[in-house]
Amino acid sequence: MSAAEQQSKALAFLRISIGLIFLIFAEYKLTSTKFISGGMATYIGQFIDQGCYPFMRPFLQKLILPHAVFFGALVGISELLIALSLITGILVRWASLGGLTMMILFLFSSNYPGAEAPFWQFFGASLEHSILALCFIAFLIGPSNTLGNPPAPPVS
């Protein structure tokens, strides 16, 4: 097996694994009414009170919180679509762009270490979202084929 084939298989393994994680995220949001009907609002309220970056507070207070049921459903459905895309290998770049956007929004909504925190703590506080963001960047850069095999060379 060539190095390119190994790298492609490793990327496919990571893509499918992240897809399965997102399937679990979506499952608990979409199979119970708890998250959509109240859980999302509770999380957003906690983020506003103690964890969001200051520039995100008005966005969360004025747009997301008043429409928490809609955005809770949107998050669950988005996670399901990202999961299906990553698992099947269909529209991986689009799903990765959506996943990256989601991780950046989640990072700035919930991982603020405080104004007095040393610079390095901003990175430590963001690990739960920044690691997944890096995976989505890798999926955007890498080959988007479905089986994890490198693309065939062009035939002349």
Secondary structure per residue as TSV (DSSP state, phi and psi in degrees):
chain	resnum	aa	ss	phi	psi
A	1	M	-	360.0	131.4
A	2	S	-	-75.8	165.4
A	3	A	H	-62.0	-39.4
A	4	A	H	-63.7	-40.1
A	5	E	H	-65.8	-40.8
A	6	Q	H	-63.1	-44.6
A	7	Q	H	-64.8	-39.7
A	8	S	H	-65.7	-41.1
A	9	K	H	-66.8	-38.6
A	10	A	H	-64.3	-41.9
A	11	L	H	-65.8	-39.6
A	12	A	H	-64.6	-41.3
A	13	F	H	-59.9	-46.0
A	14	L	H	-63.4	-44.1
A	15	R	H	-59.6	-47.3
A	16	I	H	-67.7	-38.8
A	17	S	H	-63.1	-45.4
A	18	I	H	-64.7	-37.4
A	19	G	H	-59.7	-41.7
A	20	L	H	-66.3	-38.4
A	21	I	H	-62.4	-43.7
A	22	F	H	-67.6	-30.1
A	23	L	H	-63.7	-40.2
A	24	I	H	-65.7	-43.7
A	25	F	H	-57.2	-46.8
A	26	A	H	-68.5	-37.9
A	27	E	H	-58.9	-47.7
A	28	Y	H	-72.4	-25.1
A	29	K	H	-77.9	-35.4
A	30	L	H	-97.3	-15.2
A	31	T	S	-97.5	-4.4
A	32	S	S	-133.8	149.9
A	33	T	H	-84.8	-5.8
A	34	K	H	-61.2	-46.7
A	35	F	I	-67.9	-50.5
A	36	I	I	-68.2	-42.7
A	37	S	I	-78.1	-22.8
A	38	G	I	-154.2	-26.8
A	39	G	I	-63.9	-41.5
A	40	M	H	-61.5	-45.7
A	41	A	H	-62.4	-38.8
A	42	T	H	-63.7	-46.7
A	43	Y	H	-60.6	-46.4
A	44	I	H	-62.3	-41.6
A	45	G	H	-59.9	-42.5
A	46	Q	H	-65.5	-41.2
A	47	F	I	-61.4	-44.3
A	48	I	I	-61.9	-42.7
A	49	D	I	-72.6	-34.3
A	50	Q	I	-143.0	-3.0
A	51	G	I	-139.2	-2.1
A	52	C	S	-94.9	155.6
A	53	Y	-	-66.3	143.0
A	54	P	G	-54.5	-36.4
A	55	F	G	-70.3	-16.4
A	56	M	G	-87.5	-20.3
A	57	R	H	-54.7	-50.3
A	58	P	H	-61.1	-39.0
A	59	F	H	-60.7	-45.6
A	60	L	I	-69.0	-41.9
A	61	Q	I	-71.1	-41.9
A	62	K	I	-94.7	-24.6
A	63	L	I	-112.7	-53.7
A	64	I	I	-73.8	-52.5
A	65	L	G	-59.6	-45.0
A	66	P	G	-64.8	-19.4
A	67	H	G	-122.0	38.5
A	68	A	H	-62.0	-34.3
A	69	V	H	-64.6	-47.3
A	70	F	H	-59.8	-48.7
A	71	F	H	-70.4	-29.8
A	72	G	H	-62.8	-45.0
A	73	A	H	-65.3	-40.5
A	74	L	H	-61.4	-42.0
A	75	V	H	-63.5	-47.2
A	76	G	H	-61.2	-45.3
A	77	I	H	-66.7	-40.5
A	78	S	H	-61.9	-42.9
A	79	E	H	-63.5	-38.4
A	80	L	H	-64.3	-45.4
A	81	L	H	-64.9	-39.7
A	82	I	H	-62.5	-44.3
A	83	A	H	-59.3	-50.3
A	84	L	H	-61.9	-39.1
A	85	S	H	-65.0	-47.3
A	86	L	H	-67.6	-37.7
A	87	I	H	-68.8	-42.9
A	88	T	H	-85.5	-20.8
A	89	G	T	83.2	12.1
A	90	I	S	-97.6	129.3
A	91	L	S	56.8	40.7
A	92	V	H	-62.2	-40.6
A	93	R	H	-64.8	-42.2
A	94	W	H	-64.1	-43.8
A	95	A	H	-64.2	-37.8
A	96	S	H	-67.5	-37.8
A	97	L	H	-63.8	-43.8
A	98	G	H	-64.0	-42.7
A	99	G	H	-64.8	-40.4
A	100	L	H	-63.6	-44.1
A	101	T	H	-60.6	-44.0
A	102	M	H	-61.5	-44.5
A	103	M	H	-65.5	-37.8
A	104	I	H	-66.0	-43.5
A	105	L	H	-63.2	-43.2
A	106	F	H	-65.0	-41.2
A	107	L	H	-58.0	-51.1
A	108	F	H	-74.5	-17.1
A	109	S	H	-86.6	-20.9
A	110	S	H	-138.4	-3.9
A	111	N	-	-117.6	29.7
A	112	Y	-	-78.7	118.5
A	113	P	-	-82.7	-7.0
A	114	G	-	111.0	153.3
A	115	A	T	-64.4	-29.1
A	116	E	T	-89.7	-1.1
A	117	A	S	-69.0	142.6
A	118	P	-	-64.3	156.0
A	119	F	H	-51.6	-42.9
A	120	W	H	-64.5	-26.7
A	121	Q	H	-68.7	-23.9
A	122	F	H	-62.7	-36.7
A	123	F	H	-74.7	-42.0
A	124	G	H	-62.6	-39.7
A	125	A	H	-68.6	-22.8
A	126	S	T	-95.6	2.6
A	127	L	H	-56.1	-38.5
A	128	E	H	-63.2	-23.8
A	129	H	H	-110.3	-32.7
A	130	S	H	-70.0	-32.7
A	131	I	H	-64.5	-45.2
A	132	L	H	-65.9	-36.2
A	133	A	H	-60.1	-41.9
A	134	L	H	-63.8	-37.7
A	135	C	H	-62.6	-43.4
A	136	F	H	-64.6	-35.5
A	137	I	H	-63.5	-41.8
A	138	A	H	-61.2	-39.5
A	139	F	H	-68.8	-31.9
A	140	L	H	-68.2	-37.7
A	141	I	H	-79.9	-40.0
A	142	G	S	-74.0	175.6
A	143	P	-	-65.6	143.8
A	144	S	-	-104.4	19.1
A	145	N	-	-70.3	162.6
A	146	T	S	-83.0	-32.5
A	147	L	S	-98.1	-3.0
A	148	G	S	83.0	7.0
A	149	N	-	-91.2	145.4
A	150	P	-	-63.8	148.4
A	151	P	-	-61.7	146.8
A	152	A	-	-68.2	144.9
A	153	P	-	-65.2	149.9
A	154	P	-	-64.1	143.5
A	155	V	-	-93.5	129.7
A	156	S	-	-100.3	360.0
